[in-house]
Amino acid sequence: MRIIIATPSYPPDGGGVACVCKNQYDFLSKNGHEVLIITAGIVDDLNAKNIKKIEINYEGFPKYAAGDILGHNNKILKKKYFHLIESFSPDLIISHCWQSWNTDWLINSKINTKIILFSHGISVNDRSPKFWPIINLRWMLYKCINIKRYLKRIDAFCVLEDYADDNRFYDVKIARRLGIKYYTIPNGFSINLRKHKKIEELLLLYVGDYTSNKNPKEIIETFLELEMYGVKLNVCGNNRNKYYQMLEGVIKKSKSSAKNNINLLCELKRGEIEYLYAISDIFVYSSLTDCQPLVVIDSIGMGLPFVARNVGCIKYIPGGLTYDNRDQLKSMLKNIIMDEGKRRSLSSEAFKAASNKYNWQISNNKLNKMIMEVVNE
């Protein structure tokens, strides 16, 4: 079968969308399908370079989805996009993300090819300090008008979790209201190391970008307030940006005795991050907006109990605790640090969930079943 995966992001770009698309590409190509990736990300994939039938095009396309305002109206790129599609003659197109050039152009066209829309959630709350009223207004209109219209036009709709709300999972709410069938294919964990301990201290781990949305400041300030003996916090982010420098200042100015037990880490290789998962005892995550974060899924794959802010569908992921405010975070962290039995219980739940639901083998089987059903309808 000839399949196109259209996505605003692909490795080495980070994030869940890029990771999911890379997993789908690997699975489908290994199972004999001819796959074309059309993406805005810069592709750094040695395996793909060695497969001549795979074409990966990224030059010129706007890189980001909901953050892009003008790229959707670029007629030259739009023409190039459809030329790539038509020249490949696909049997199926899997388009990733709402609010992205690849999905908007595709669904608004008259192309006679079956389309699966793979949702990674709605983004209506991403606010730029300078322009957020304009951006938010655009996406609120998109949310109210386009989602309903698009759901009626596509051949299949796929989501990360069978969960609906008025925020990131608003598309599921609309699909239920319209009686539109949807498939559920969760993310899977990507770490295959064995847990190796024991380091004397109890280790907490945060993995995520150094940004205000990911909000690691909340974790650091709460850790400083707790001042618990024999506990260390590793904070793993992307680069030494202004937010990182702000975190350095928070730690430096603190009078807490715990400030010497915080490590701010940057630009680690994948293997180094996996090692941190393997030696840690508790995973902490503080993002203000998310759907089904891969960093949390990776933590349960390692059997790490987690404490995370209650956003997206995190509360439905077994093996952890979710909080709504700073006081809850402080209380939960203190209790889970002191209660080894609770950690063991949550760890067992995490392992079980990773084995039975949140792993790529199960998700790939669901992907294959969905594709066969859509193509044969």
C-alpha positions as CSV (number, residue, x, y, z in Angstrom):
1,M,0.0,0.0,0.0
2,R,1.2,3.5,-0.7
3,I,0.8,5.7,2.4
4,I,1.5,9.4,3.0
5,I,2.2,10.7,6.5
6,A,1.7,14.4,6.5
7,T,3.0,16.1,9.7
8,P,4.2,19.5,10.9
9,S,7.0,17.9,12.8
10,Y,9.5,15.0,12.4
11,P,12.7,14.0,14.1
12,P,15.2,15.4,15.0
13,D,12.5,17.8,16.0
14,G,11.5,16.9,19.6
15,G,8.0,16.4,20.9
16,G,5.2,13.9,20.8
17,V,4.1,14.5,17.3
18,A,7.5,13.9,15.8
19,C,8.0,10.7,17.9
20,V,4.6,9.3,16.9
21,C,5.2,10.0,13.2
22,K,8.6,8.3,13.3
23,N,7.1,5.3,15.0
24,Q,4.4,5.0,12.4
25,Y,6.9,5.4,9.6
26,D,9.2,2.6,11.0
27,F,6.2,0.3,11.5
28,L,4.6,0.8,8.2
29,S,7.7,0.7,6.1
30,K,8.9,-2.5,7.9
31,N,5.6,-4.1,7.0
32,G,6.0,-3.6,3.3
33,H,4.2,-0.3,2.8
34,E,5.6,2.4,0.6
35,V,5.6,5.5,2.8
36,L,6.1,9.2,1.9
37,I,6.7,11.6,4.7
38,I,5.7,15.2,4.0
39,T,6.9,17.4,6.9
40,A,8.3,20.7,7.8
41,G,10.8,19.3,10.2
42,I,14.4,18.8,9.3
43,V,14.8,15.1,8.8
44,D,17.9,13.3,10.2
45,D,17.1,9.7,9.7
46,L,19.9,7.4,8.5
47,N,17.6,4.5,7.9
48,A,15.3,6.6,5.7
49,K,18.3,7.9,3.7
50,N,19.1,4.3,2.8
51,I,15.7,3.5,1.5
52,K,15.3,5.0,-2.0
53,K,11.6,4.6,-2.2
54,I,11.1,6.8,0.8
55,E,10.9,10.5,0.0
56,I,11.1,13.1,2.8
57,N,10.3,16.7,1.9
58,Y,10.5,19.5,4.3
59,E,12.1,22.5,2.7
60,G,10.0,25.6,2.8
61,F,7.0,24.4,4.8
62,P,6.1,26.2,7.9
63,K,7.5,24.2,10.8
64,Y,4.9,24.6,13.5
65,A,1.2,24.1,13.5
66,A,-0.9,26.2,15.8
67,G,1.8,28.7,16.2
68,D,1.8,29.5,12.5
69,I,-0.5,32.3,11.3
70,L,0.5,33.2,7.8
71,G,2.0,29.9,6.5
72,H,-1.5,28.4,5.8
73,N,-2.0,31.1,3.1
74,N,1.2,30.4,1.2
75,K,-0.1,29.5,-2.3
76,I,3.3,28.4,-3.6
77,L,3.8,25.9,-0.8
78,K,0.3,24.7,-1.0
79,K,0.7,23.9,-4.7
80,K,4.0,22.1,-3.9
81,Y,2.2,20.1,-1.3
82,F,-0.5,18.8,-3.6
83,H,2.1,18.1,-6.3
84,L,3.9,15.8,-3.9
85,I,0.6,14.0,-3.1
86,E,-0.5,13.6,-6.7
87,S,2.9,12.4,-7.9
88,F,2.9,9.7,-5.2
89,S,-0.6,8.5,-5.9
90,P,-1.3,7.3,-2.3
91,D,-4.0,4.8,-1.3
92,L,-4.2,6.6,2.1
93,I,-3.1,9.8,3.8
94,I,-2.5,10.0,7.5
95,S,-2.5,13.7,8.5
96,H,-1.3,14.7,12.0
97,C,-2.6,17.6,14.1
98,W,-5.4,20.0,13.9
99,Q,-4.6,23.7,13.2
100,S,-1.7,22.7,10.8
101,W,-1.0,23.5,7.2
102,N,-1.0,19.8,6.2
103,T,-4.4,19.1,7.6
104,D,-6.1,22.4,6.7
105,W,-5.0,22.3,3.1
106,L,-5.9,18.6,2.7
107,I,-9.3,18.6,4.2
108,N,-10.3,21.8,2.3
109,S,-9.3,20.2,-1.0
110,K,-11.3,18.0,-3.3
111,I,-8.7,15.2,-3.3
112,N,-10.1,11.7,-3.9
113,T,-8.0,9.8,-1.4
114,K,-9.0,8.4,2.0
115,I,-7.8,10.5,4.9
116,I,-7.2,9.6,8.5
117,L,-6.8,12.6,10.9
118,F,-4.6,11.7,13.8
119,S,-5.3,14.2,16.6
120,H,-2.8,15.3,19.1
121,G,-5.3,17.6,20.8
122,I,-6.6,21.1,20.2
123,S,-4.4,24.1,20.9
124,V,-6.5,27.2,21.8
125,N,-4.7,28.3,25.0
126,D,-1.1,28.9,23.6
127,R,-0.6,32.6,24.3
128,S,2.2,34.7,22.8
129,P,2.9,37.6,25.2
130,K,2.5,40.2,22.4
131,F,-0.1,38.8,20.0
132,W,-2.1,36.2,22.1
133,P,-5.5,38.0,21.8
134,I,-5.4,37.8,18.0
135,I,-4.0,34.3,17.9
136,N,-6.4,33.0,20.5
137,L,-9.4,34.6,18.6
138,R,-8.4,32.8,15.4
139,W,-8.1,29.4,17.1
140,M,-11.4,29.9,19.0
141,L,-13.1,30.5,15.7
142,Y,-11.3,27.4,14.3
143,K,-12.5,25.4,17.3
144,C,-16.1,26.5,16.9
145,I,-16.4,26.1,13.2
146,N,-13.7,24.0,11.5
147,I,-13.6,21.0,13.9
148,K,-17.2,20.0,13.3
149,R,-16.9,20.6,9.5
150,Y,-13.6,18.6,9.2
151,L,-14.8,15.7,11.2
152,K,-17.6,15.2,8.7
153,R,-15.2,15.2,5.8
154,I,-12.5,12.8,6.8
155,D,-12.7,9.0,6.5
156,A,-11.4,8.2,10.0
157,F,-10.6,10.1,13.2
158,C,-8.0,8.9,15.7
159,V,-7.3,10.2,19.2
160,L,-4.8,9.4,22.0
161,E,-7.4,8.7,24.7
162,D,-11.2,8.1,24.9
163,Y,-11.6,11.2,26.9
164,A,-13.5,14.5,26.2
165,D,-13.3,18.0,27.6
166,D,-13.7,21.6,26.6
167,N,-10.0,22.1,26.2
168,R,-7.4,19.9,24.5
169,F,-9.9,17.0,24.0
170,Y,-12.7,19.2,22.6
171,D,-12.5,17.3,19.3
172,V,-13.6,14.1,21.1
173,K,-16.5,15.9,22.6
174,I,-17.7,17.1,19.2
175,A,-17.2,13.6,17.7
176,R,-19.4,12.1,20.4
177,R,-22.0,14.8,19.9
178,L,-22.1,14.2,16.2
179,G,-22.1,10.4,16.6
180,I,-18.8,10.1,14.6
181,K,-16.8,6.9,15.2
182,Y,-13.3,7.5,16.4
183,Y,-10.3,5.2,17.1
184,T,-8.2,5.4,20.2
185,I,-4.4,4.7,19.8
186,P,-2.3,5.9,22.8
187,N,1.3,6.8,22.8
188,G,3.9,4.2,23.8
189,F,7.0,4.2,26.0
190,S,10.4,4.4,24.2
191,I,12.8,3.4,27.0
192,N,14.0,-0.2,27.1
193,L,16.6,0.0,29.8
194,R,16.3,-2.0,33.0
195,K,15.9,-0.1,36.2
196,H,19.3,0.1,37.9
197,K,19.7,1.3,41.4
198,K,20.8,1.8,44.1
199,I,22.1,5.3,44.6
200,E,21.8,6.3,48.3
201,E,19.7,9.4,47.7
202,L,16.1,9.3,46.6
203,L,16.1,10.9,43.1
204,L,13.3,13.0,41.6
205,L,13.3,13.6,37.8
206,Y,11.8,16.3,35.6
207,V,12.1,16.0,31.8
208,G,10.7,18.8,29.6
209,D,11.4,22.0,27.9
210,Y,12.6,25.1,29.8
211,T,9.5,27.2,29.0
212,S,6.7,28.9,31.0
213,N,4.2,26.4,29.6
214,K,6.1,23.4,30.8
215,N,6.5,25.2,34.1
216,P,9.5,23.5,35.8
217,K,9.8,26.5,38.1
218,E,6.8,25.1,40.1
219,I,8.6,21.9,40.7
220,I,11.9,23.6,41.7
221,E,10.2,26.1,44.1
222,T,8.1,23.3,45.7
223,F,11.2,21.1,46.2
224,L,13.0,24.1,47.8
225,E,10.1,24.5,50.2
226,L,10.1,20.9,51.2
227,E,13.8,20.8,52.3
228,M,13.8,17.0,52.7
229,Y,17.0,15.3,53.7
230,G,18.5,12.7,51.3
231,V,16.4,13.7,48.3
232,K,17.8,15.2,45.0
233,L,16.1,16.7,42.0
234,N,17.4,16.4,38.4
235,V,15.8,18.9,36.1
236,C,16.4,18.0,32.4
237,G,15.6,20.6,29.7
238,N,16.5,21.6,26.2
239,N,18.9,24.5,26.3
240,R,20.3,27.4,28.3
241,N,17.7,29.9,27.3
242,K,16.2,32.8,29.3
243,Y,13.9,30.6,31.2
244,Y,16.9,28.4,32.2
245,Q,18.7,31.5,33.4
246,M,15.7,32.5,35.4
247,L,15.6,29.0,37.1
248,E,19.3,29.5,38.0
249,G,18.4,32.7,39.7
250,V,15.6,31.1,41.6
251,I,17.9,28.5,43.0
252,K,20.8,30.9,43.6
253,K,18.6,33.3,45.6
254,S,16.9,30.6,47.7
255,K,17.9,30.3,51.3
256,S,16.7,26.7,51.3
257,S,19.2,24.0,52.3
258,A,17.8,21.9,49.4
259,K,19.2,24.2,46.7
260,N,22.4,22.2,46.6
261,N,20.4,19.1,45.8
262,I,19.1,20.5,42.4
263,N,20.8,19.8,39.1
264,L,19.8,21.8,36.1
265,L,20.8,19.8,33.0
266,C,20.8,20.8,29.4
267,E,21.1,19.4,25.9
268,L,21.5,15.8,27.0
269,K,21.7,12.9,24.5
270,R,18.8,10.5,24.4
271,G,20.9,7.8,26.1
272,E,21.8,10.1,29.0
273,I,18.1,11.0,29.5
274,E,17.2,7.3,29.5
275,Y,19.9,6.7,32.2
276,L,18.3,9.4,34.4
277,Y,15.0,7.6,34.1
278,A,16.7,4.3,35.0
279,I,18.2,5.6,38.2
280,S,15.3,7.8,39.4
281,D,12.7,7.0,42.0
282,I,9.9,9.5,41.2
283,F,9.0,11.4,38.0
284,V,7.6,15.0,38.4
285,Y,5.8,17.0,35.6
286,S,4.3,20.4,35.8
287,S,3.1,21.4,32.3
288,L,0.2,23.8,32.2
289,T,-1.1,22.4,29.0
290,D,-0.7,18.9,27.5
291,C,-2.5,15.9,26.1
292,Q,-0.7,12.6,26.8
293,P,2.9,13.6,27.3
294,L,5.5,11.1,26.2
295,V,7.8,11.9,29.1
296,V,5.1,10.6,31.5
297,I,4.5,7.5,29.3
298,D,8.3,6.9,29.4
299,S,8.2,7.2,33.2
300,I,5.6,4.4,33.6
301,G,7.5,2.3,31.1
302,M,10.4,2.4,33.6
303,G,8.0,1.7,36.5
304,L,8.5,5.2,37.9
305,P,5.6,6.6,40.0
306,F,4.8,10.1,38.8
307,V,3.4,13.3,40.2
308,A,2.0,15.5,37.5
309,R,-0.3,18.5,37.0
310,N,-3.8,17.5,36.1
311,V,-3.9,18.5,32.4
312,G,-5.0,16.6,29.3
313,C,-5.7,12.9,30.1
314,I,-2.8,12.4,32.5
315,K,-5.3,11.6,35.3
316,Y,-6.3,8.5,33.4
317,I,-2.7,7.2,33.2
318,P,-2.1,4.6,36.0
319,G,0.9,4.7,38.2
320,G,0.8,8.3,39.4
321,L,-0.9,11.2,41.2
322,T,-2.2,14.4,39.7
323,Y,-2.5,17.8,41.3
324,D,-4.5,21.0,40.6
325,N,-2.5,23.5,42.7
326,R,0.8,24.2,44.4
327,D,-0.4,23.1,47.8
328,Q,-1.5,19.7,46.5
329,L,1.8,19.3,44.7
330,K,3.7,20.0,47.9
331,S,1.5,17.5,49.9
332,M,1.7,14.8,47.3
333,L,5.5,15.1,46.9
334,K,6.1,14.9,50.6
335,N,3.8,11.9,51.0
336,I,5.2,9.9,48.1
337,I,8.8,10.6,49.1
338,M,8.1,9.4,52.7
339,D,5.9,6.4,51.8
340,E,8.0,3.7,50.1
341,G,5.0,1.4,50.1
342,K,3.0,3.9,48.1
343,R,5.8,4.2,45.6
344,R,6.0,0.5,45.1
345,S,2.2,0.2,44.6
346,L,2.2,3.0,42.0
347,S,5.3,1.5,40.3
348,S,3.4,-1.8,40.0
349,E,0.4,0.0,38.4
350,A,2.8,1.8,36.1
351,F,4.5,-1.3,34.8
352,K,1.1,-3.0,34.3
353,A,-0.3,-0.1,32.3
354,A,2.9,0.1,30.1
355,S,2.7,-3.6,29.4
356,N,-1.1,-3.7,28.6
357,K,-1.8,-0.3,27.0
358,Y,1.0,2.2,26.6
359,N,3.5,0.5,24.4
360,W,4.2,0.9,20.7
361,Q,3.6,-2.8,19.8
362,I,0.0,-2.6,20.9
363,S,-0.5,0.8,19.4
364,N,1.0,-0.3,16.1
365,N,-1.4,-3.3,16.0
366,K,-4.3,-0.9,16.5
367,L,-2.9,1.4,13.8
368,N,-2.7,-1.5,11.3
369,K,-6.3,-2.6,12.2
370,M,-7.6,1.0,11.7
371,I,-5.8,1.3,8.3
372,M,-7.2,-2.0,7.0
373,E,-10.8,-1.0,8.1
374,V,-10.6,2.4,6.5
375,V,-9.0,1.3,3.2
376,N,-11.5,-1.7,2.8
377,E,-14.6,0.3,3.6
